[in-house]
């Protein structure tokens, strides 16, 4: 197929969205209605881009099969992209500095768990994808001996794959977050700035003993599900953010009553917009797109550069993550200081400080 990843992304997409429904059918037996049903399911879930990408991959596969006479007709030949997911729109939403200053007090009133609240700051400090965030495990949960360590990693990776997240190992001593495989089919290391490290130390204080453990073993997952033998659902974080950005009329029953807590002046924002905010923060610290793309684990768009430049700019990445962390620290510290409001006491004339918590 001529793809950089050898078709791995398409295979994973089909595994998630196509094979469970039509995987046992011969291609010649798959109808137009079958394929449109799969695409409509993505559209109904609001995943327009996924619908478009899946549609394009279906059409490429069917064209290949038609050319080689594996099938007699192309079921999607007359279907237009506008009838599937519509035109692709590049999203450019990010949180500006004013919104980042508002974010601290907003989170404090959002009635979120400490893990979910901290996940916001950790994403801003590292730029990781949600699937990478939820697939993180603690390094000290792994055996030190090579053979048991490999076996443990294999087991955790199988669990991560089943939950559709990417396994990553967070080492607080080495200050690294290492992912052996990622969306781009290569490894990636995130340097943990002081700001990111502080978020992880908060999470470390809330580790739980594994359910049914008889020796007090702690869960390896940084973001465990209720059954803490596995990570939390990858969609959970996004739903929590969206539920706190709803108008009173659109608040869902039996969900949080803090439905407007995370509303920002710039409009609705998502977990992926935090990743874009991290990239924008690095740019405002003076780092170029080459370094920022490496920090976000983006593949070079230029084929020539991708082939001939094999330097991942590790040292520049460390400086970029540290600069981003310092920037977030300054913004959040400034916001905390501005929450101290001097008031005049009516009885004694003395000035009081009322701190907004």
C-alpha positions, 0 to 999 in steps of 0.5 A, a space after each residue: 500500500 506504500 504506507 510509512 507504517 506498512 499498513 499497521 494503522 489501517 489494520 488497527 482501524 479495521 480491527 476496531 471498527 470493521 472486523 467485529 461486524 464483517 470480519 468473517 464475511 468474504 469480501 464479495 459478500 459484503 454489501 453497500 448497506 454493511 459498509 454504510 452501517 459501519 460508517 454511520 455508526 462512526 457518524 452517529 458517535 460524532 467521529 466524523 474524521 474517523 468516518 472519513 478515514 475509514 471510508 477512504 480506506 474502504 474505497 482503496 481496498 475495494 478498488 484494489 479488489 475490483 482491479 484484481 477481479 476479487 469482486 465484480 462491483 465496487 459497493 461504494 463507487 457512487 457514495 460521496 464523502 459528503 454523505 459520510 463524514 462531510 468535509 474534513 475541517 482542521 481543528 485549531 482550538 487551544 487554550 490561550 494564556 488567559 484561559 490557562 489562568 482561569 483553568 486552575 480555579 475552574 478545575 477546583 470547582 469542577 467536582 472531578 476526581 484528583 486523577 482526572 484533574 491532574 490528568 489535565 495538567 499532565 497532558 498540558 505538560 507532556 503533550 501526550 495523546 489520551 490513549 498514551 495518558 491512560 496507558 501509563 504504568 509506574 516503572 517501580 511496578 515492574 520487576 528488575 530482572 530482565 526475564 520477569 520484566 519482559 513477561 510483565 511488560 508483555 502482560 501489561 501490553 496485552 491489557 493495554 491493547 485490549 483497552 485500546 491504549 498505548 503502554 508507557 512506562 513512567 520513571 520518576 527517578 529517570 524523569 522519563 515516560 517511555 513508550 515502546 510503540 505508539 500511533 506512529 509505529 515507533 518508540 517515544 520518550 517524554 522528558 518529565 519537567 519539574 511541572 510534569 513530575 509534580 503532577 505525577 507525584 500527586 498521582 503517586 500519592 493516590 495509588 491503590 492496592 490491587 483488588 483481591 491482592 493478599 500482599 498489598 501489591 499496588 496497581 501498576 496503572 497510573 489511571 486505573 479503572 474501578 477494576 484496578 487491574 486494567 486502565 480506565 476507559 480511554 473515552 472516560 476523560 473526554 466525557 468528563 471534560 465535555 460534561 463540564 462544558 454543557 449549558 443547563 439545558 443540555 446537562 445529562 441526567 445522573 451526570 455531574 451538576 458542575 456542568 458549566 465549570 470548565 467552560 472557557 471564553 474561547 469555546 468548547 475544548 477537548 483533551 486533544 486541544 490540550 495537546 495542541 496547547 502544549 505545542 503552542 506553549 513550546 512555540 511561544 518559548 522559542 522552539 521550532 516546529 522540528 523540535 515540537 513535532 518530535 516532542 509530540 511524536 509526529 512523523 516528518 511530513 517531508 519524505 526527503 527529511 523523513 528519510 535523510 534526517 534520523 536525529 530525534 533531537 533528544 537534547 532539544 526535546 528535553 529543553 522544550 519540555 523543561 521550558 514548557 513546564 516553567 511556562 505553565 508554572 509561571 502562568 498557574 502561579 500568577 493565577 493563584 496570586 491573582 486569586 488573593 483579593 485584599 478587602 477592607 474589613 468594615 469593623 476595624 478598617 484593617 485589610 483582610 485577605 480572602 483566598 479563593 480556593 
